[in-house]
């Protein structure tokens, strides 16, 4: 019984420390991260900027694939100064970025480029999601001491407006104490 209580307290402390993490990674229509509404012009190139806001980070890992509701858009590619060579991935399948030093503030870490042959549905939600290899249901980061942590992915909208706000955290899958305890029961 004492072992189960110890394990339970350990996982409770991990959950509390992860929810206290203050980093966000969001999708924006500008490199400074001021507008999360991506306005699409037909037959044009549209850039989506990924901005990491942090008190100090050295790396991040996330997924930002084109949402199905963004009809008429074709992904052209990504550009970033933070790909540490072969194997960093891409926004559509999962990407890992290494900053090369401790970075603080709002950092534009990636530009995702699309060609838009038409418009999109109004209020198309474009979430920043966990990397497919993520274990915790959030984008993952490393702080300035290389400790792992989480960042909350922020939602953008494509062709949004006042009726469809953006910039709020992407919902994560809920769990219960029973589900958590079942993972560690005898």
C-alpha positions as CSV (number, residue, x, y, z in Angstrom):
1,X,0.0,0.0,0.0
2,X,2.8,2.4,0.9
3,X,4.4,1.8,-2.6
4,X,1.1,2.7,-4.3
5,X,0.8,5.9,-2.2
6,X,4.4,6.9,-3.1
7,X,3.8,6.3,-6.8
8,X,0.6,8.2,-6.6
9,X,2.3,11.2,-4.9
10,X,5.1,11.1,-7.5
11,X,2.6,11.2,-10.4
12,X,0.6,14.0,-8.7
13,X,3.8,16.1,-8.4
14,X,4.6,15.5,-12.1
15,X,1.1,16.6,-13.1
16,X,1.2,19.7,-10.9
17,X,4.7,20.7,-12.2
18,X,3.5,20.1,-15.8
19,X,0.4,22.3,-15.4
20,X,2.6,25.1,-13.9
21,X,4.6,25.3,-17.1
22,X,4.1,28.7,-18.7
23,X,5.2,28.2,-22.3
24,X,2.8,28.5,-25.2
25,X,3.4,27.7,-28.9
26,X,0.8,29.2,-31.2
27,X,0.0,29.7,-34.9
28,X,-0.2,33.2,-36.2
29,X,-0.6,35.2,-39.4
30,X,2.4,37.4,-38.5
31,X,5.9,36.6,-37.2
32,X,5.5,38.6,-34.0
33,X,2.5,36.5,-32.9
34,X,0.0,39.4,-32.7
35,X,-2.8,37.9,-34.8
36,X,-4.1,34.3,-34.7
37,X,-6.6,34.9,-37.5
38,X,-5.2,33.6,-40.8
39,X,-6.9,35.4,-43.7
40,X,-6.8,33.4,-46.9
41,X,-6.6,35.1,-50.4
42,X,-7.4,32.8,-53.3
43,X,-4.6,31.9,-55.6
44,X,-1.9,33.2,-53.4
45,X,0.8,32.0,-51.0
46,X,-0.2,32.1,-47.3
47,X,2.4,31.9,-44.5
48,X,1.6,30.7,-41.1
49,X,4.0,31.6,-38.3
50,X,4.7,29.4,-35.3
51,X,5.7,31.5,-32.2
52,X,7.0,30.0,-29.0
53,X,6.6,32.3,-25.9
54,X,8.8,31.2,-23.1
55,X,10.7,32.2,-20.0
56,X,13.6,30.2,-21.3
57,X,13.8,27.2,-23.7
58,X,16.3,25.4,-25.9
59,X,14.0,23.1,-28.0
60,X,10.4,22.3,-28.9
61,X,8.5,19.4,-30.4
62,X,5.0,19.7,-31.9
63,X,2.6,19.1,-34.9
64,X,0.9,21.8,-36.9
65,X,-0.7,20.0,-39.9
66,X,-3.2,21.7,-42.2
67,X,-6.7,21.2,-40.9
68,X,-9.2,19.4,-43.1
69,X,-11.5,22.3,-43.0
70,X,-8.9,24.5,-44.9
71,X,-10.0,23.4,-48.3
72,X,-8.1,24.5,-51.4
73,X,-4.8,24.8,-49.5
74,X,-1.7,22.8,-50.4
75,X,1.3,22.6,-48.1
76,X,4.5,23.9,-49.8
77,X,7.0,23.4,-47.0
78,X,8.5,24.8,-43.8
79,X,11.4,27.1,-43.1
80,X,13.2,27.4,-39.8
81,X,16.7,28.4,-38.5
82,X,16.3,25.7,-35.8
83,X,16.5,22.4,-37.6
84,X,19.5,20.6,-36.2
85,X,20.3,18.7,-39.4
86,X,18.6,15.7,-40.9
87,X,15.7,14.3,-39.1
88,X,13.9,17.3,-37.6
89,X,10.7,16.4,-39.4
90,X,8.1,18.8,-40.7
91,X,5.0,20.6,-39.5
92,X,2.7,18.1,-41.2
93,X,4.0,14.9,-39.6
94,X,5.7,16.2,-36.4
95,X,8.8,18.5,-36.0
96,X,11.5,18.8,-33.4
97,X,13.4,22.2,-33.3
98,X,16.6,22.8,-31.4
99,X,17.4,26.5,-30.7
100,X,21.1,26.2,-30.2
101,X,21.0,28.4,-27.1
102,X,18.6,29.4,-24.3
103,X,16.0,31.7,-25.9
104,X,13.6,34.0,-24.0
105,X,10.5,35.8,-25.0
106,X,8.4,35.4,-28.2
107,X,10.4,33.5,-30.7
108,X,9.3,32.8,-34.2
109,X,10.5,29.3,-34.6
110,X,8.9,28.1,-37.9
111,X,7.2,29.4,-41.0
112,X,4.7,27.1,-42.7
113,X,3.9,28.0,-46.3
114,X,0.7,27.1,-48.2
115,X,-0.6,27.7,-51.7
116,X,-4.3,28.5,-51.5
117,X,-6.2,27.7,-54.6
118,X,-9.5,28.9,-53.0
119,X,-10.9,30.1,-49.8
120,X,-11.6,28.1,-46.7
121,X,-14.6,27.4,-44.5
122,X,-15.3,30.3,-42.2
123,X,-13.9,29.8,-38.7
124,X,-11.7,26.9,-39.6
125,X,-9.9,25.9,-36.4
126,X,-6.2,25.3,-36.9
127,X,-4.7,23.8,-33.7
128,X,-1.1,23.4,-32.7
129,X,-1.0,19.7,-31.5
130,X,1.4,17.4,-29.7
131,X,4.1,15.7,-31.7
132,X,3.0,12.1,-32.6
133,X,5.8,10.8,-30.3
134,X,4.6,13.0,-27.4
135,X,3.6,11.1,-24.3
136,X,1.8,13.9,-22.4
137,X,-0.9,15.3,-24.7
138,X,0.9,18.7,-25.1
139,X,3.6,20.2,-27.3
140,X,6.9,19.4,-25.5
141,X,9.8,21.8,-24.8
142,X,13.2,21.7,-23.1
143,X,14.1,24.6,-20.7
144,X,17.5,26.3,-20.4
145,X,18.8,23.5,-18.2
146,X,17.5,20.9,-20.8
147,X,14.8,19.7,-18.4
148,X,11.7,18.4,-20.3
149,X,8.4,20.3,-20.0
150,X,5.2,21.1,-21.8
151,X,3.9,24.0,-23.8
152,X,0.3,24.7,-24.3
153,X,-0.6,24.7,-28.0
154,X,-2.7,27.7,-29.0
155,X,-5.5,27.6,-31.6
156,X,-5.6,29.7,-34.7
157,X,-8.5,30.2,-37.1
158,X,-8.5,30.4,-40.9
159,X,-10.9,33.1,-42.2
160,X,-12.1,33.8,-38.7
161,X,-13.9,36.8,-37.2
162,X,-15.4,38.0,-34.0
163,X,-17.8,35.0,-33.9
164,X,-14.9,32.5,-33.8
165,X,-12.2,33.6,-31.4
166,X,-8.7,32.2,-31.6
167,X,-5.6,32.2,-29.4
168,X,-7.0,29.9,-26.7
169,X,-5.4,26.6,-25.6
170,X,-6.1,23.5,-27.6
171,X,-8.2,21.1,-25.5
172,X,-6.5,18.0,-24.3
173,X,-8.0,14.6,-23.8
174,X,-9.5,14.3,-20.3
175,X,-8.6,11.5,-17.9
176,X,-9.8,10.4,-14.5
177,X,-8.0,9.3,-11.3
178,X,-9.4,5.9,-12.0
179,X,-7.8,5.7,-15.4
180,X,-4.5,7.0,-13.9
181,X,-4.6,4.5,-11.1
182,X,-5.4,1.7,-13.5
183,X,-2.1,2.3,-15.2
184,X,-0.2,1.4,-12.0
185,X,-2.3,-1.2,-10.3
186,X,-1.1,-4.7,-9.5
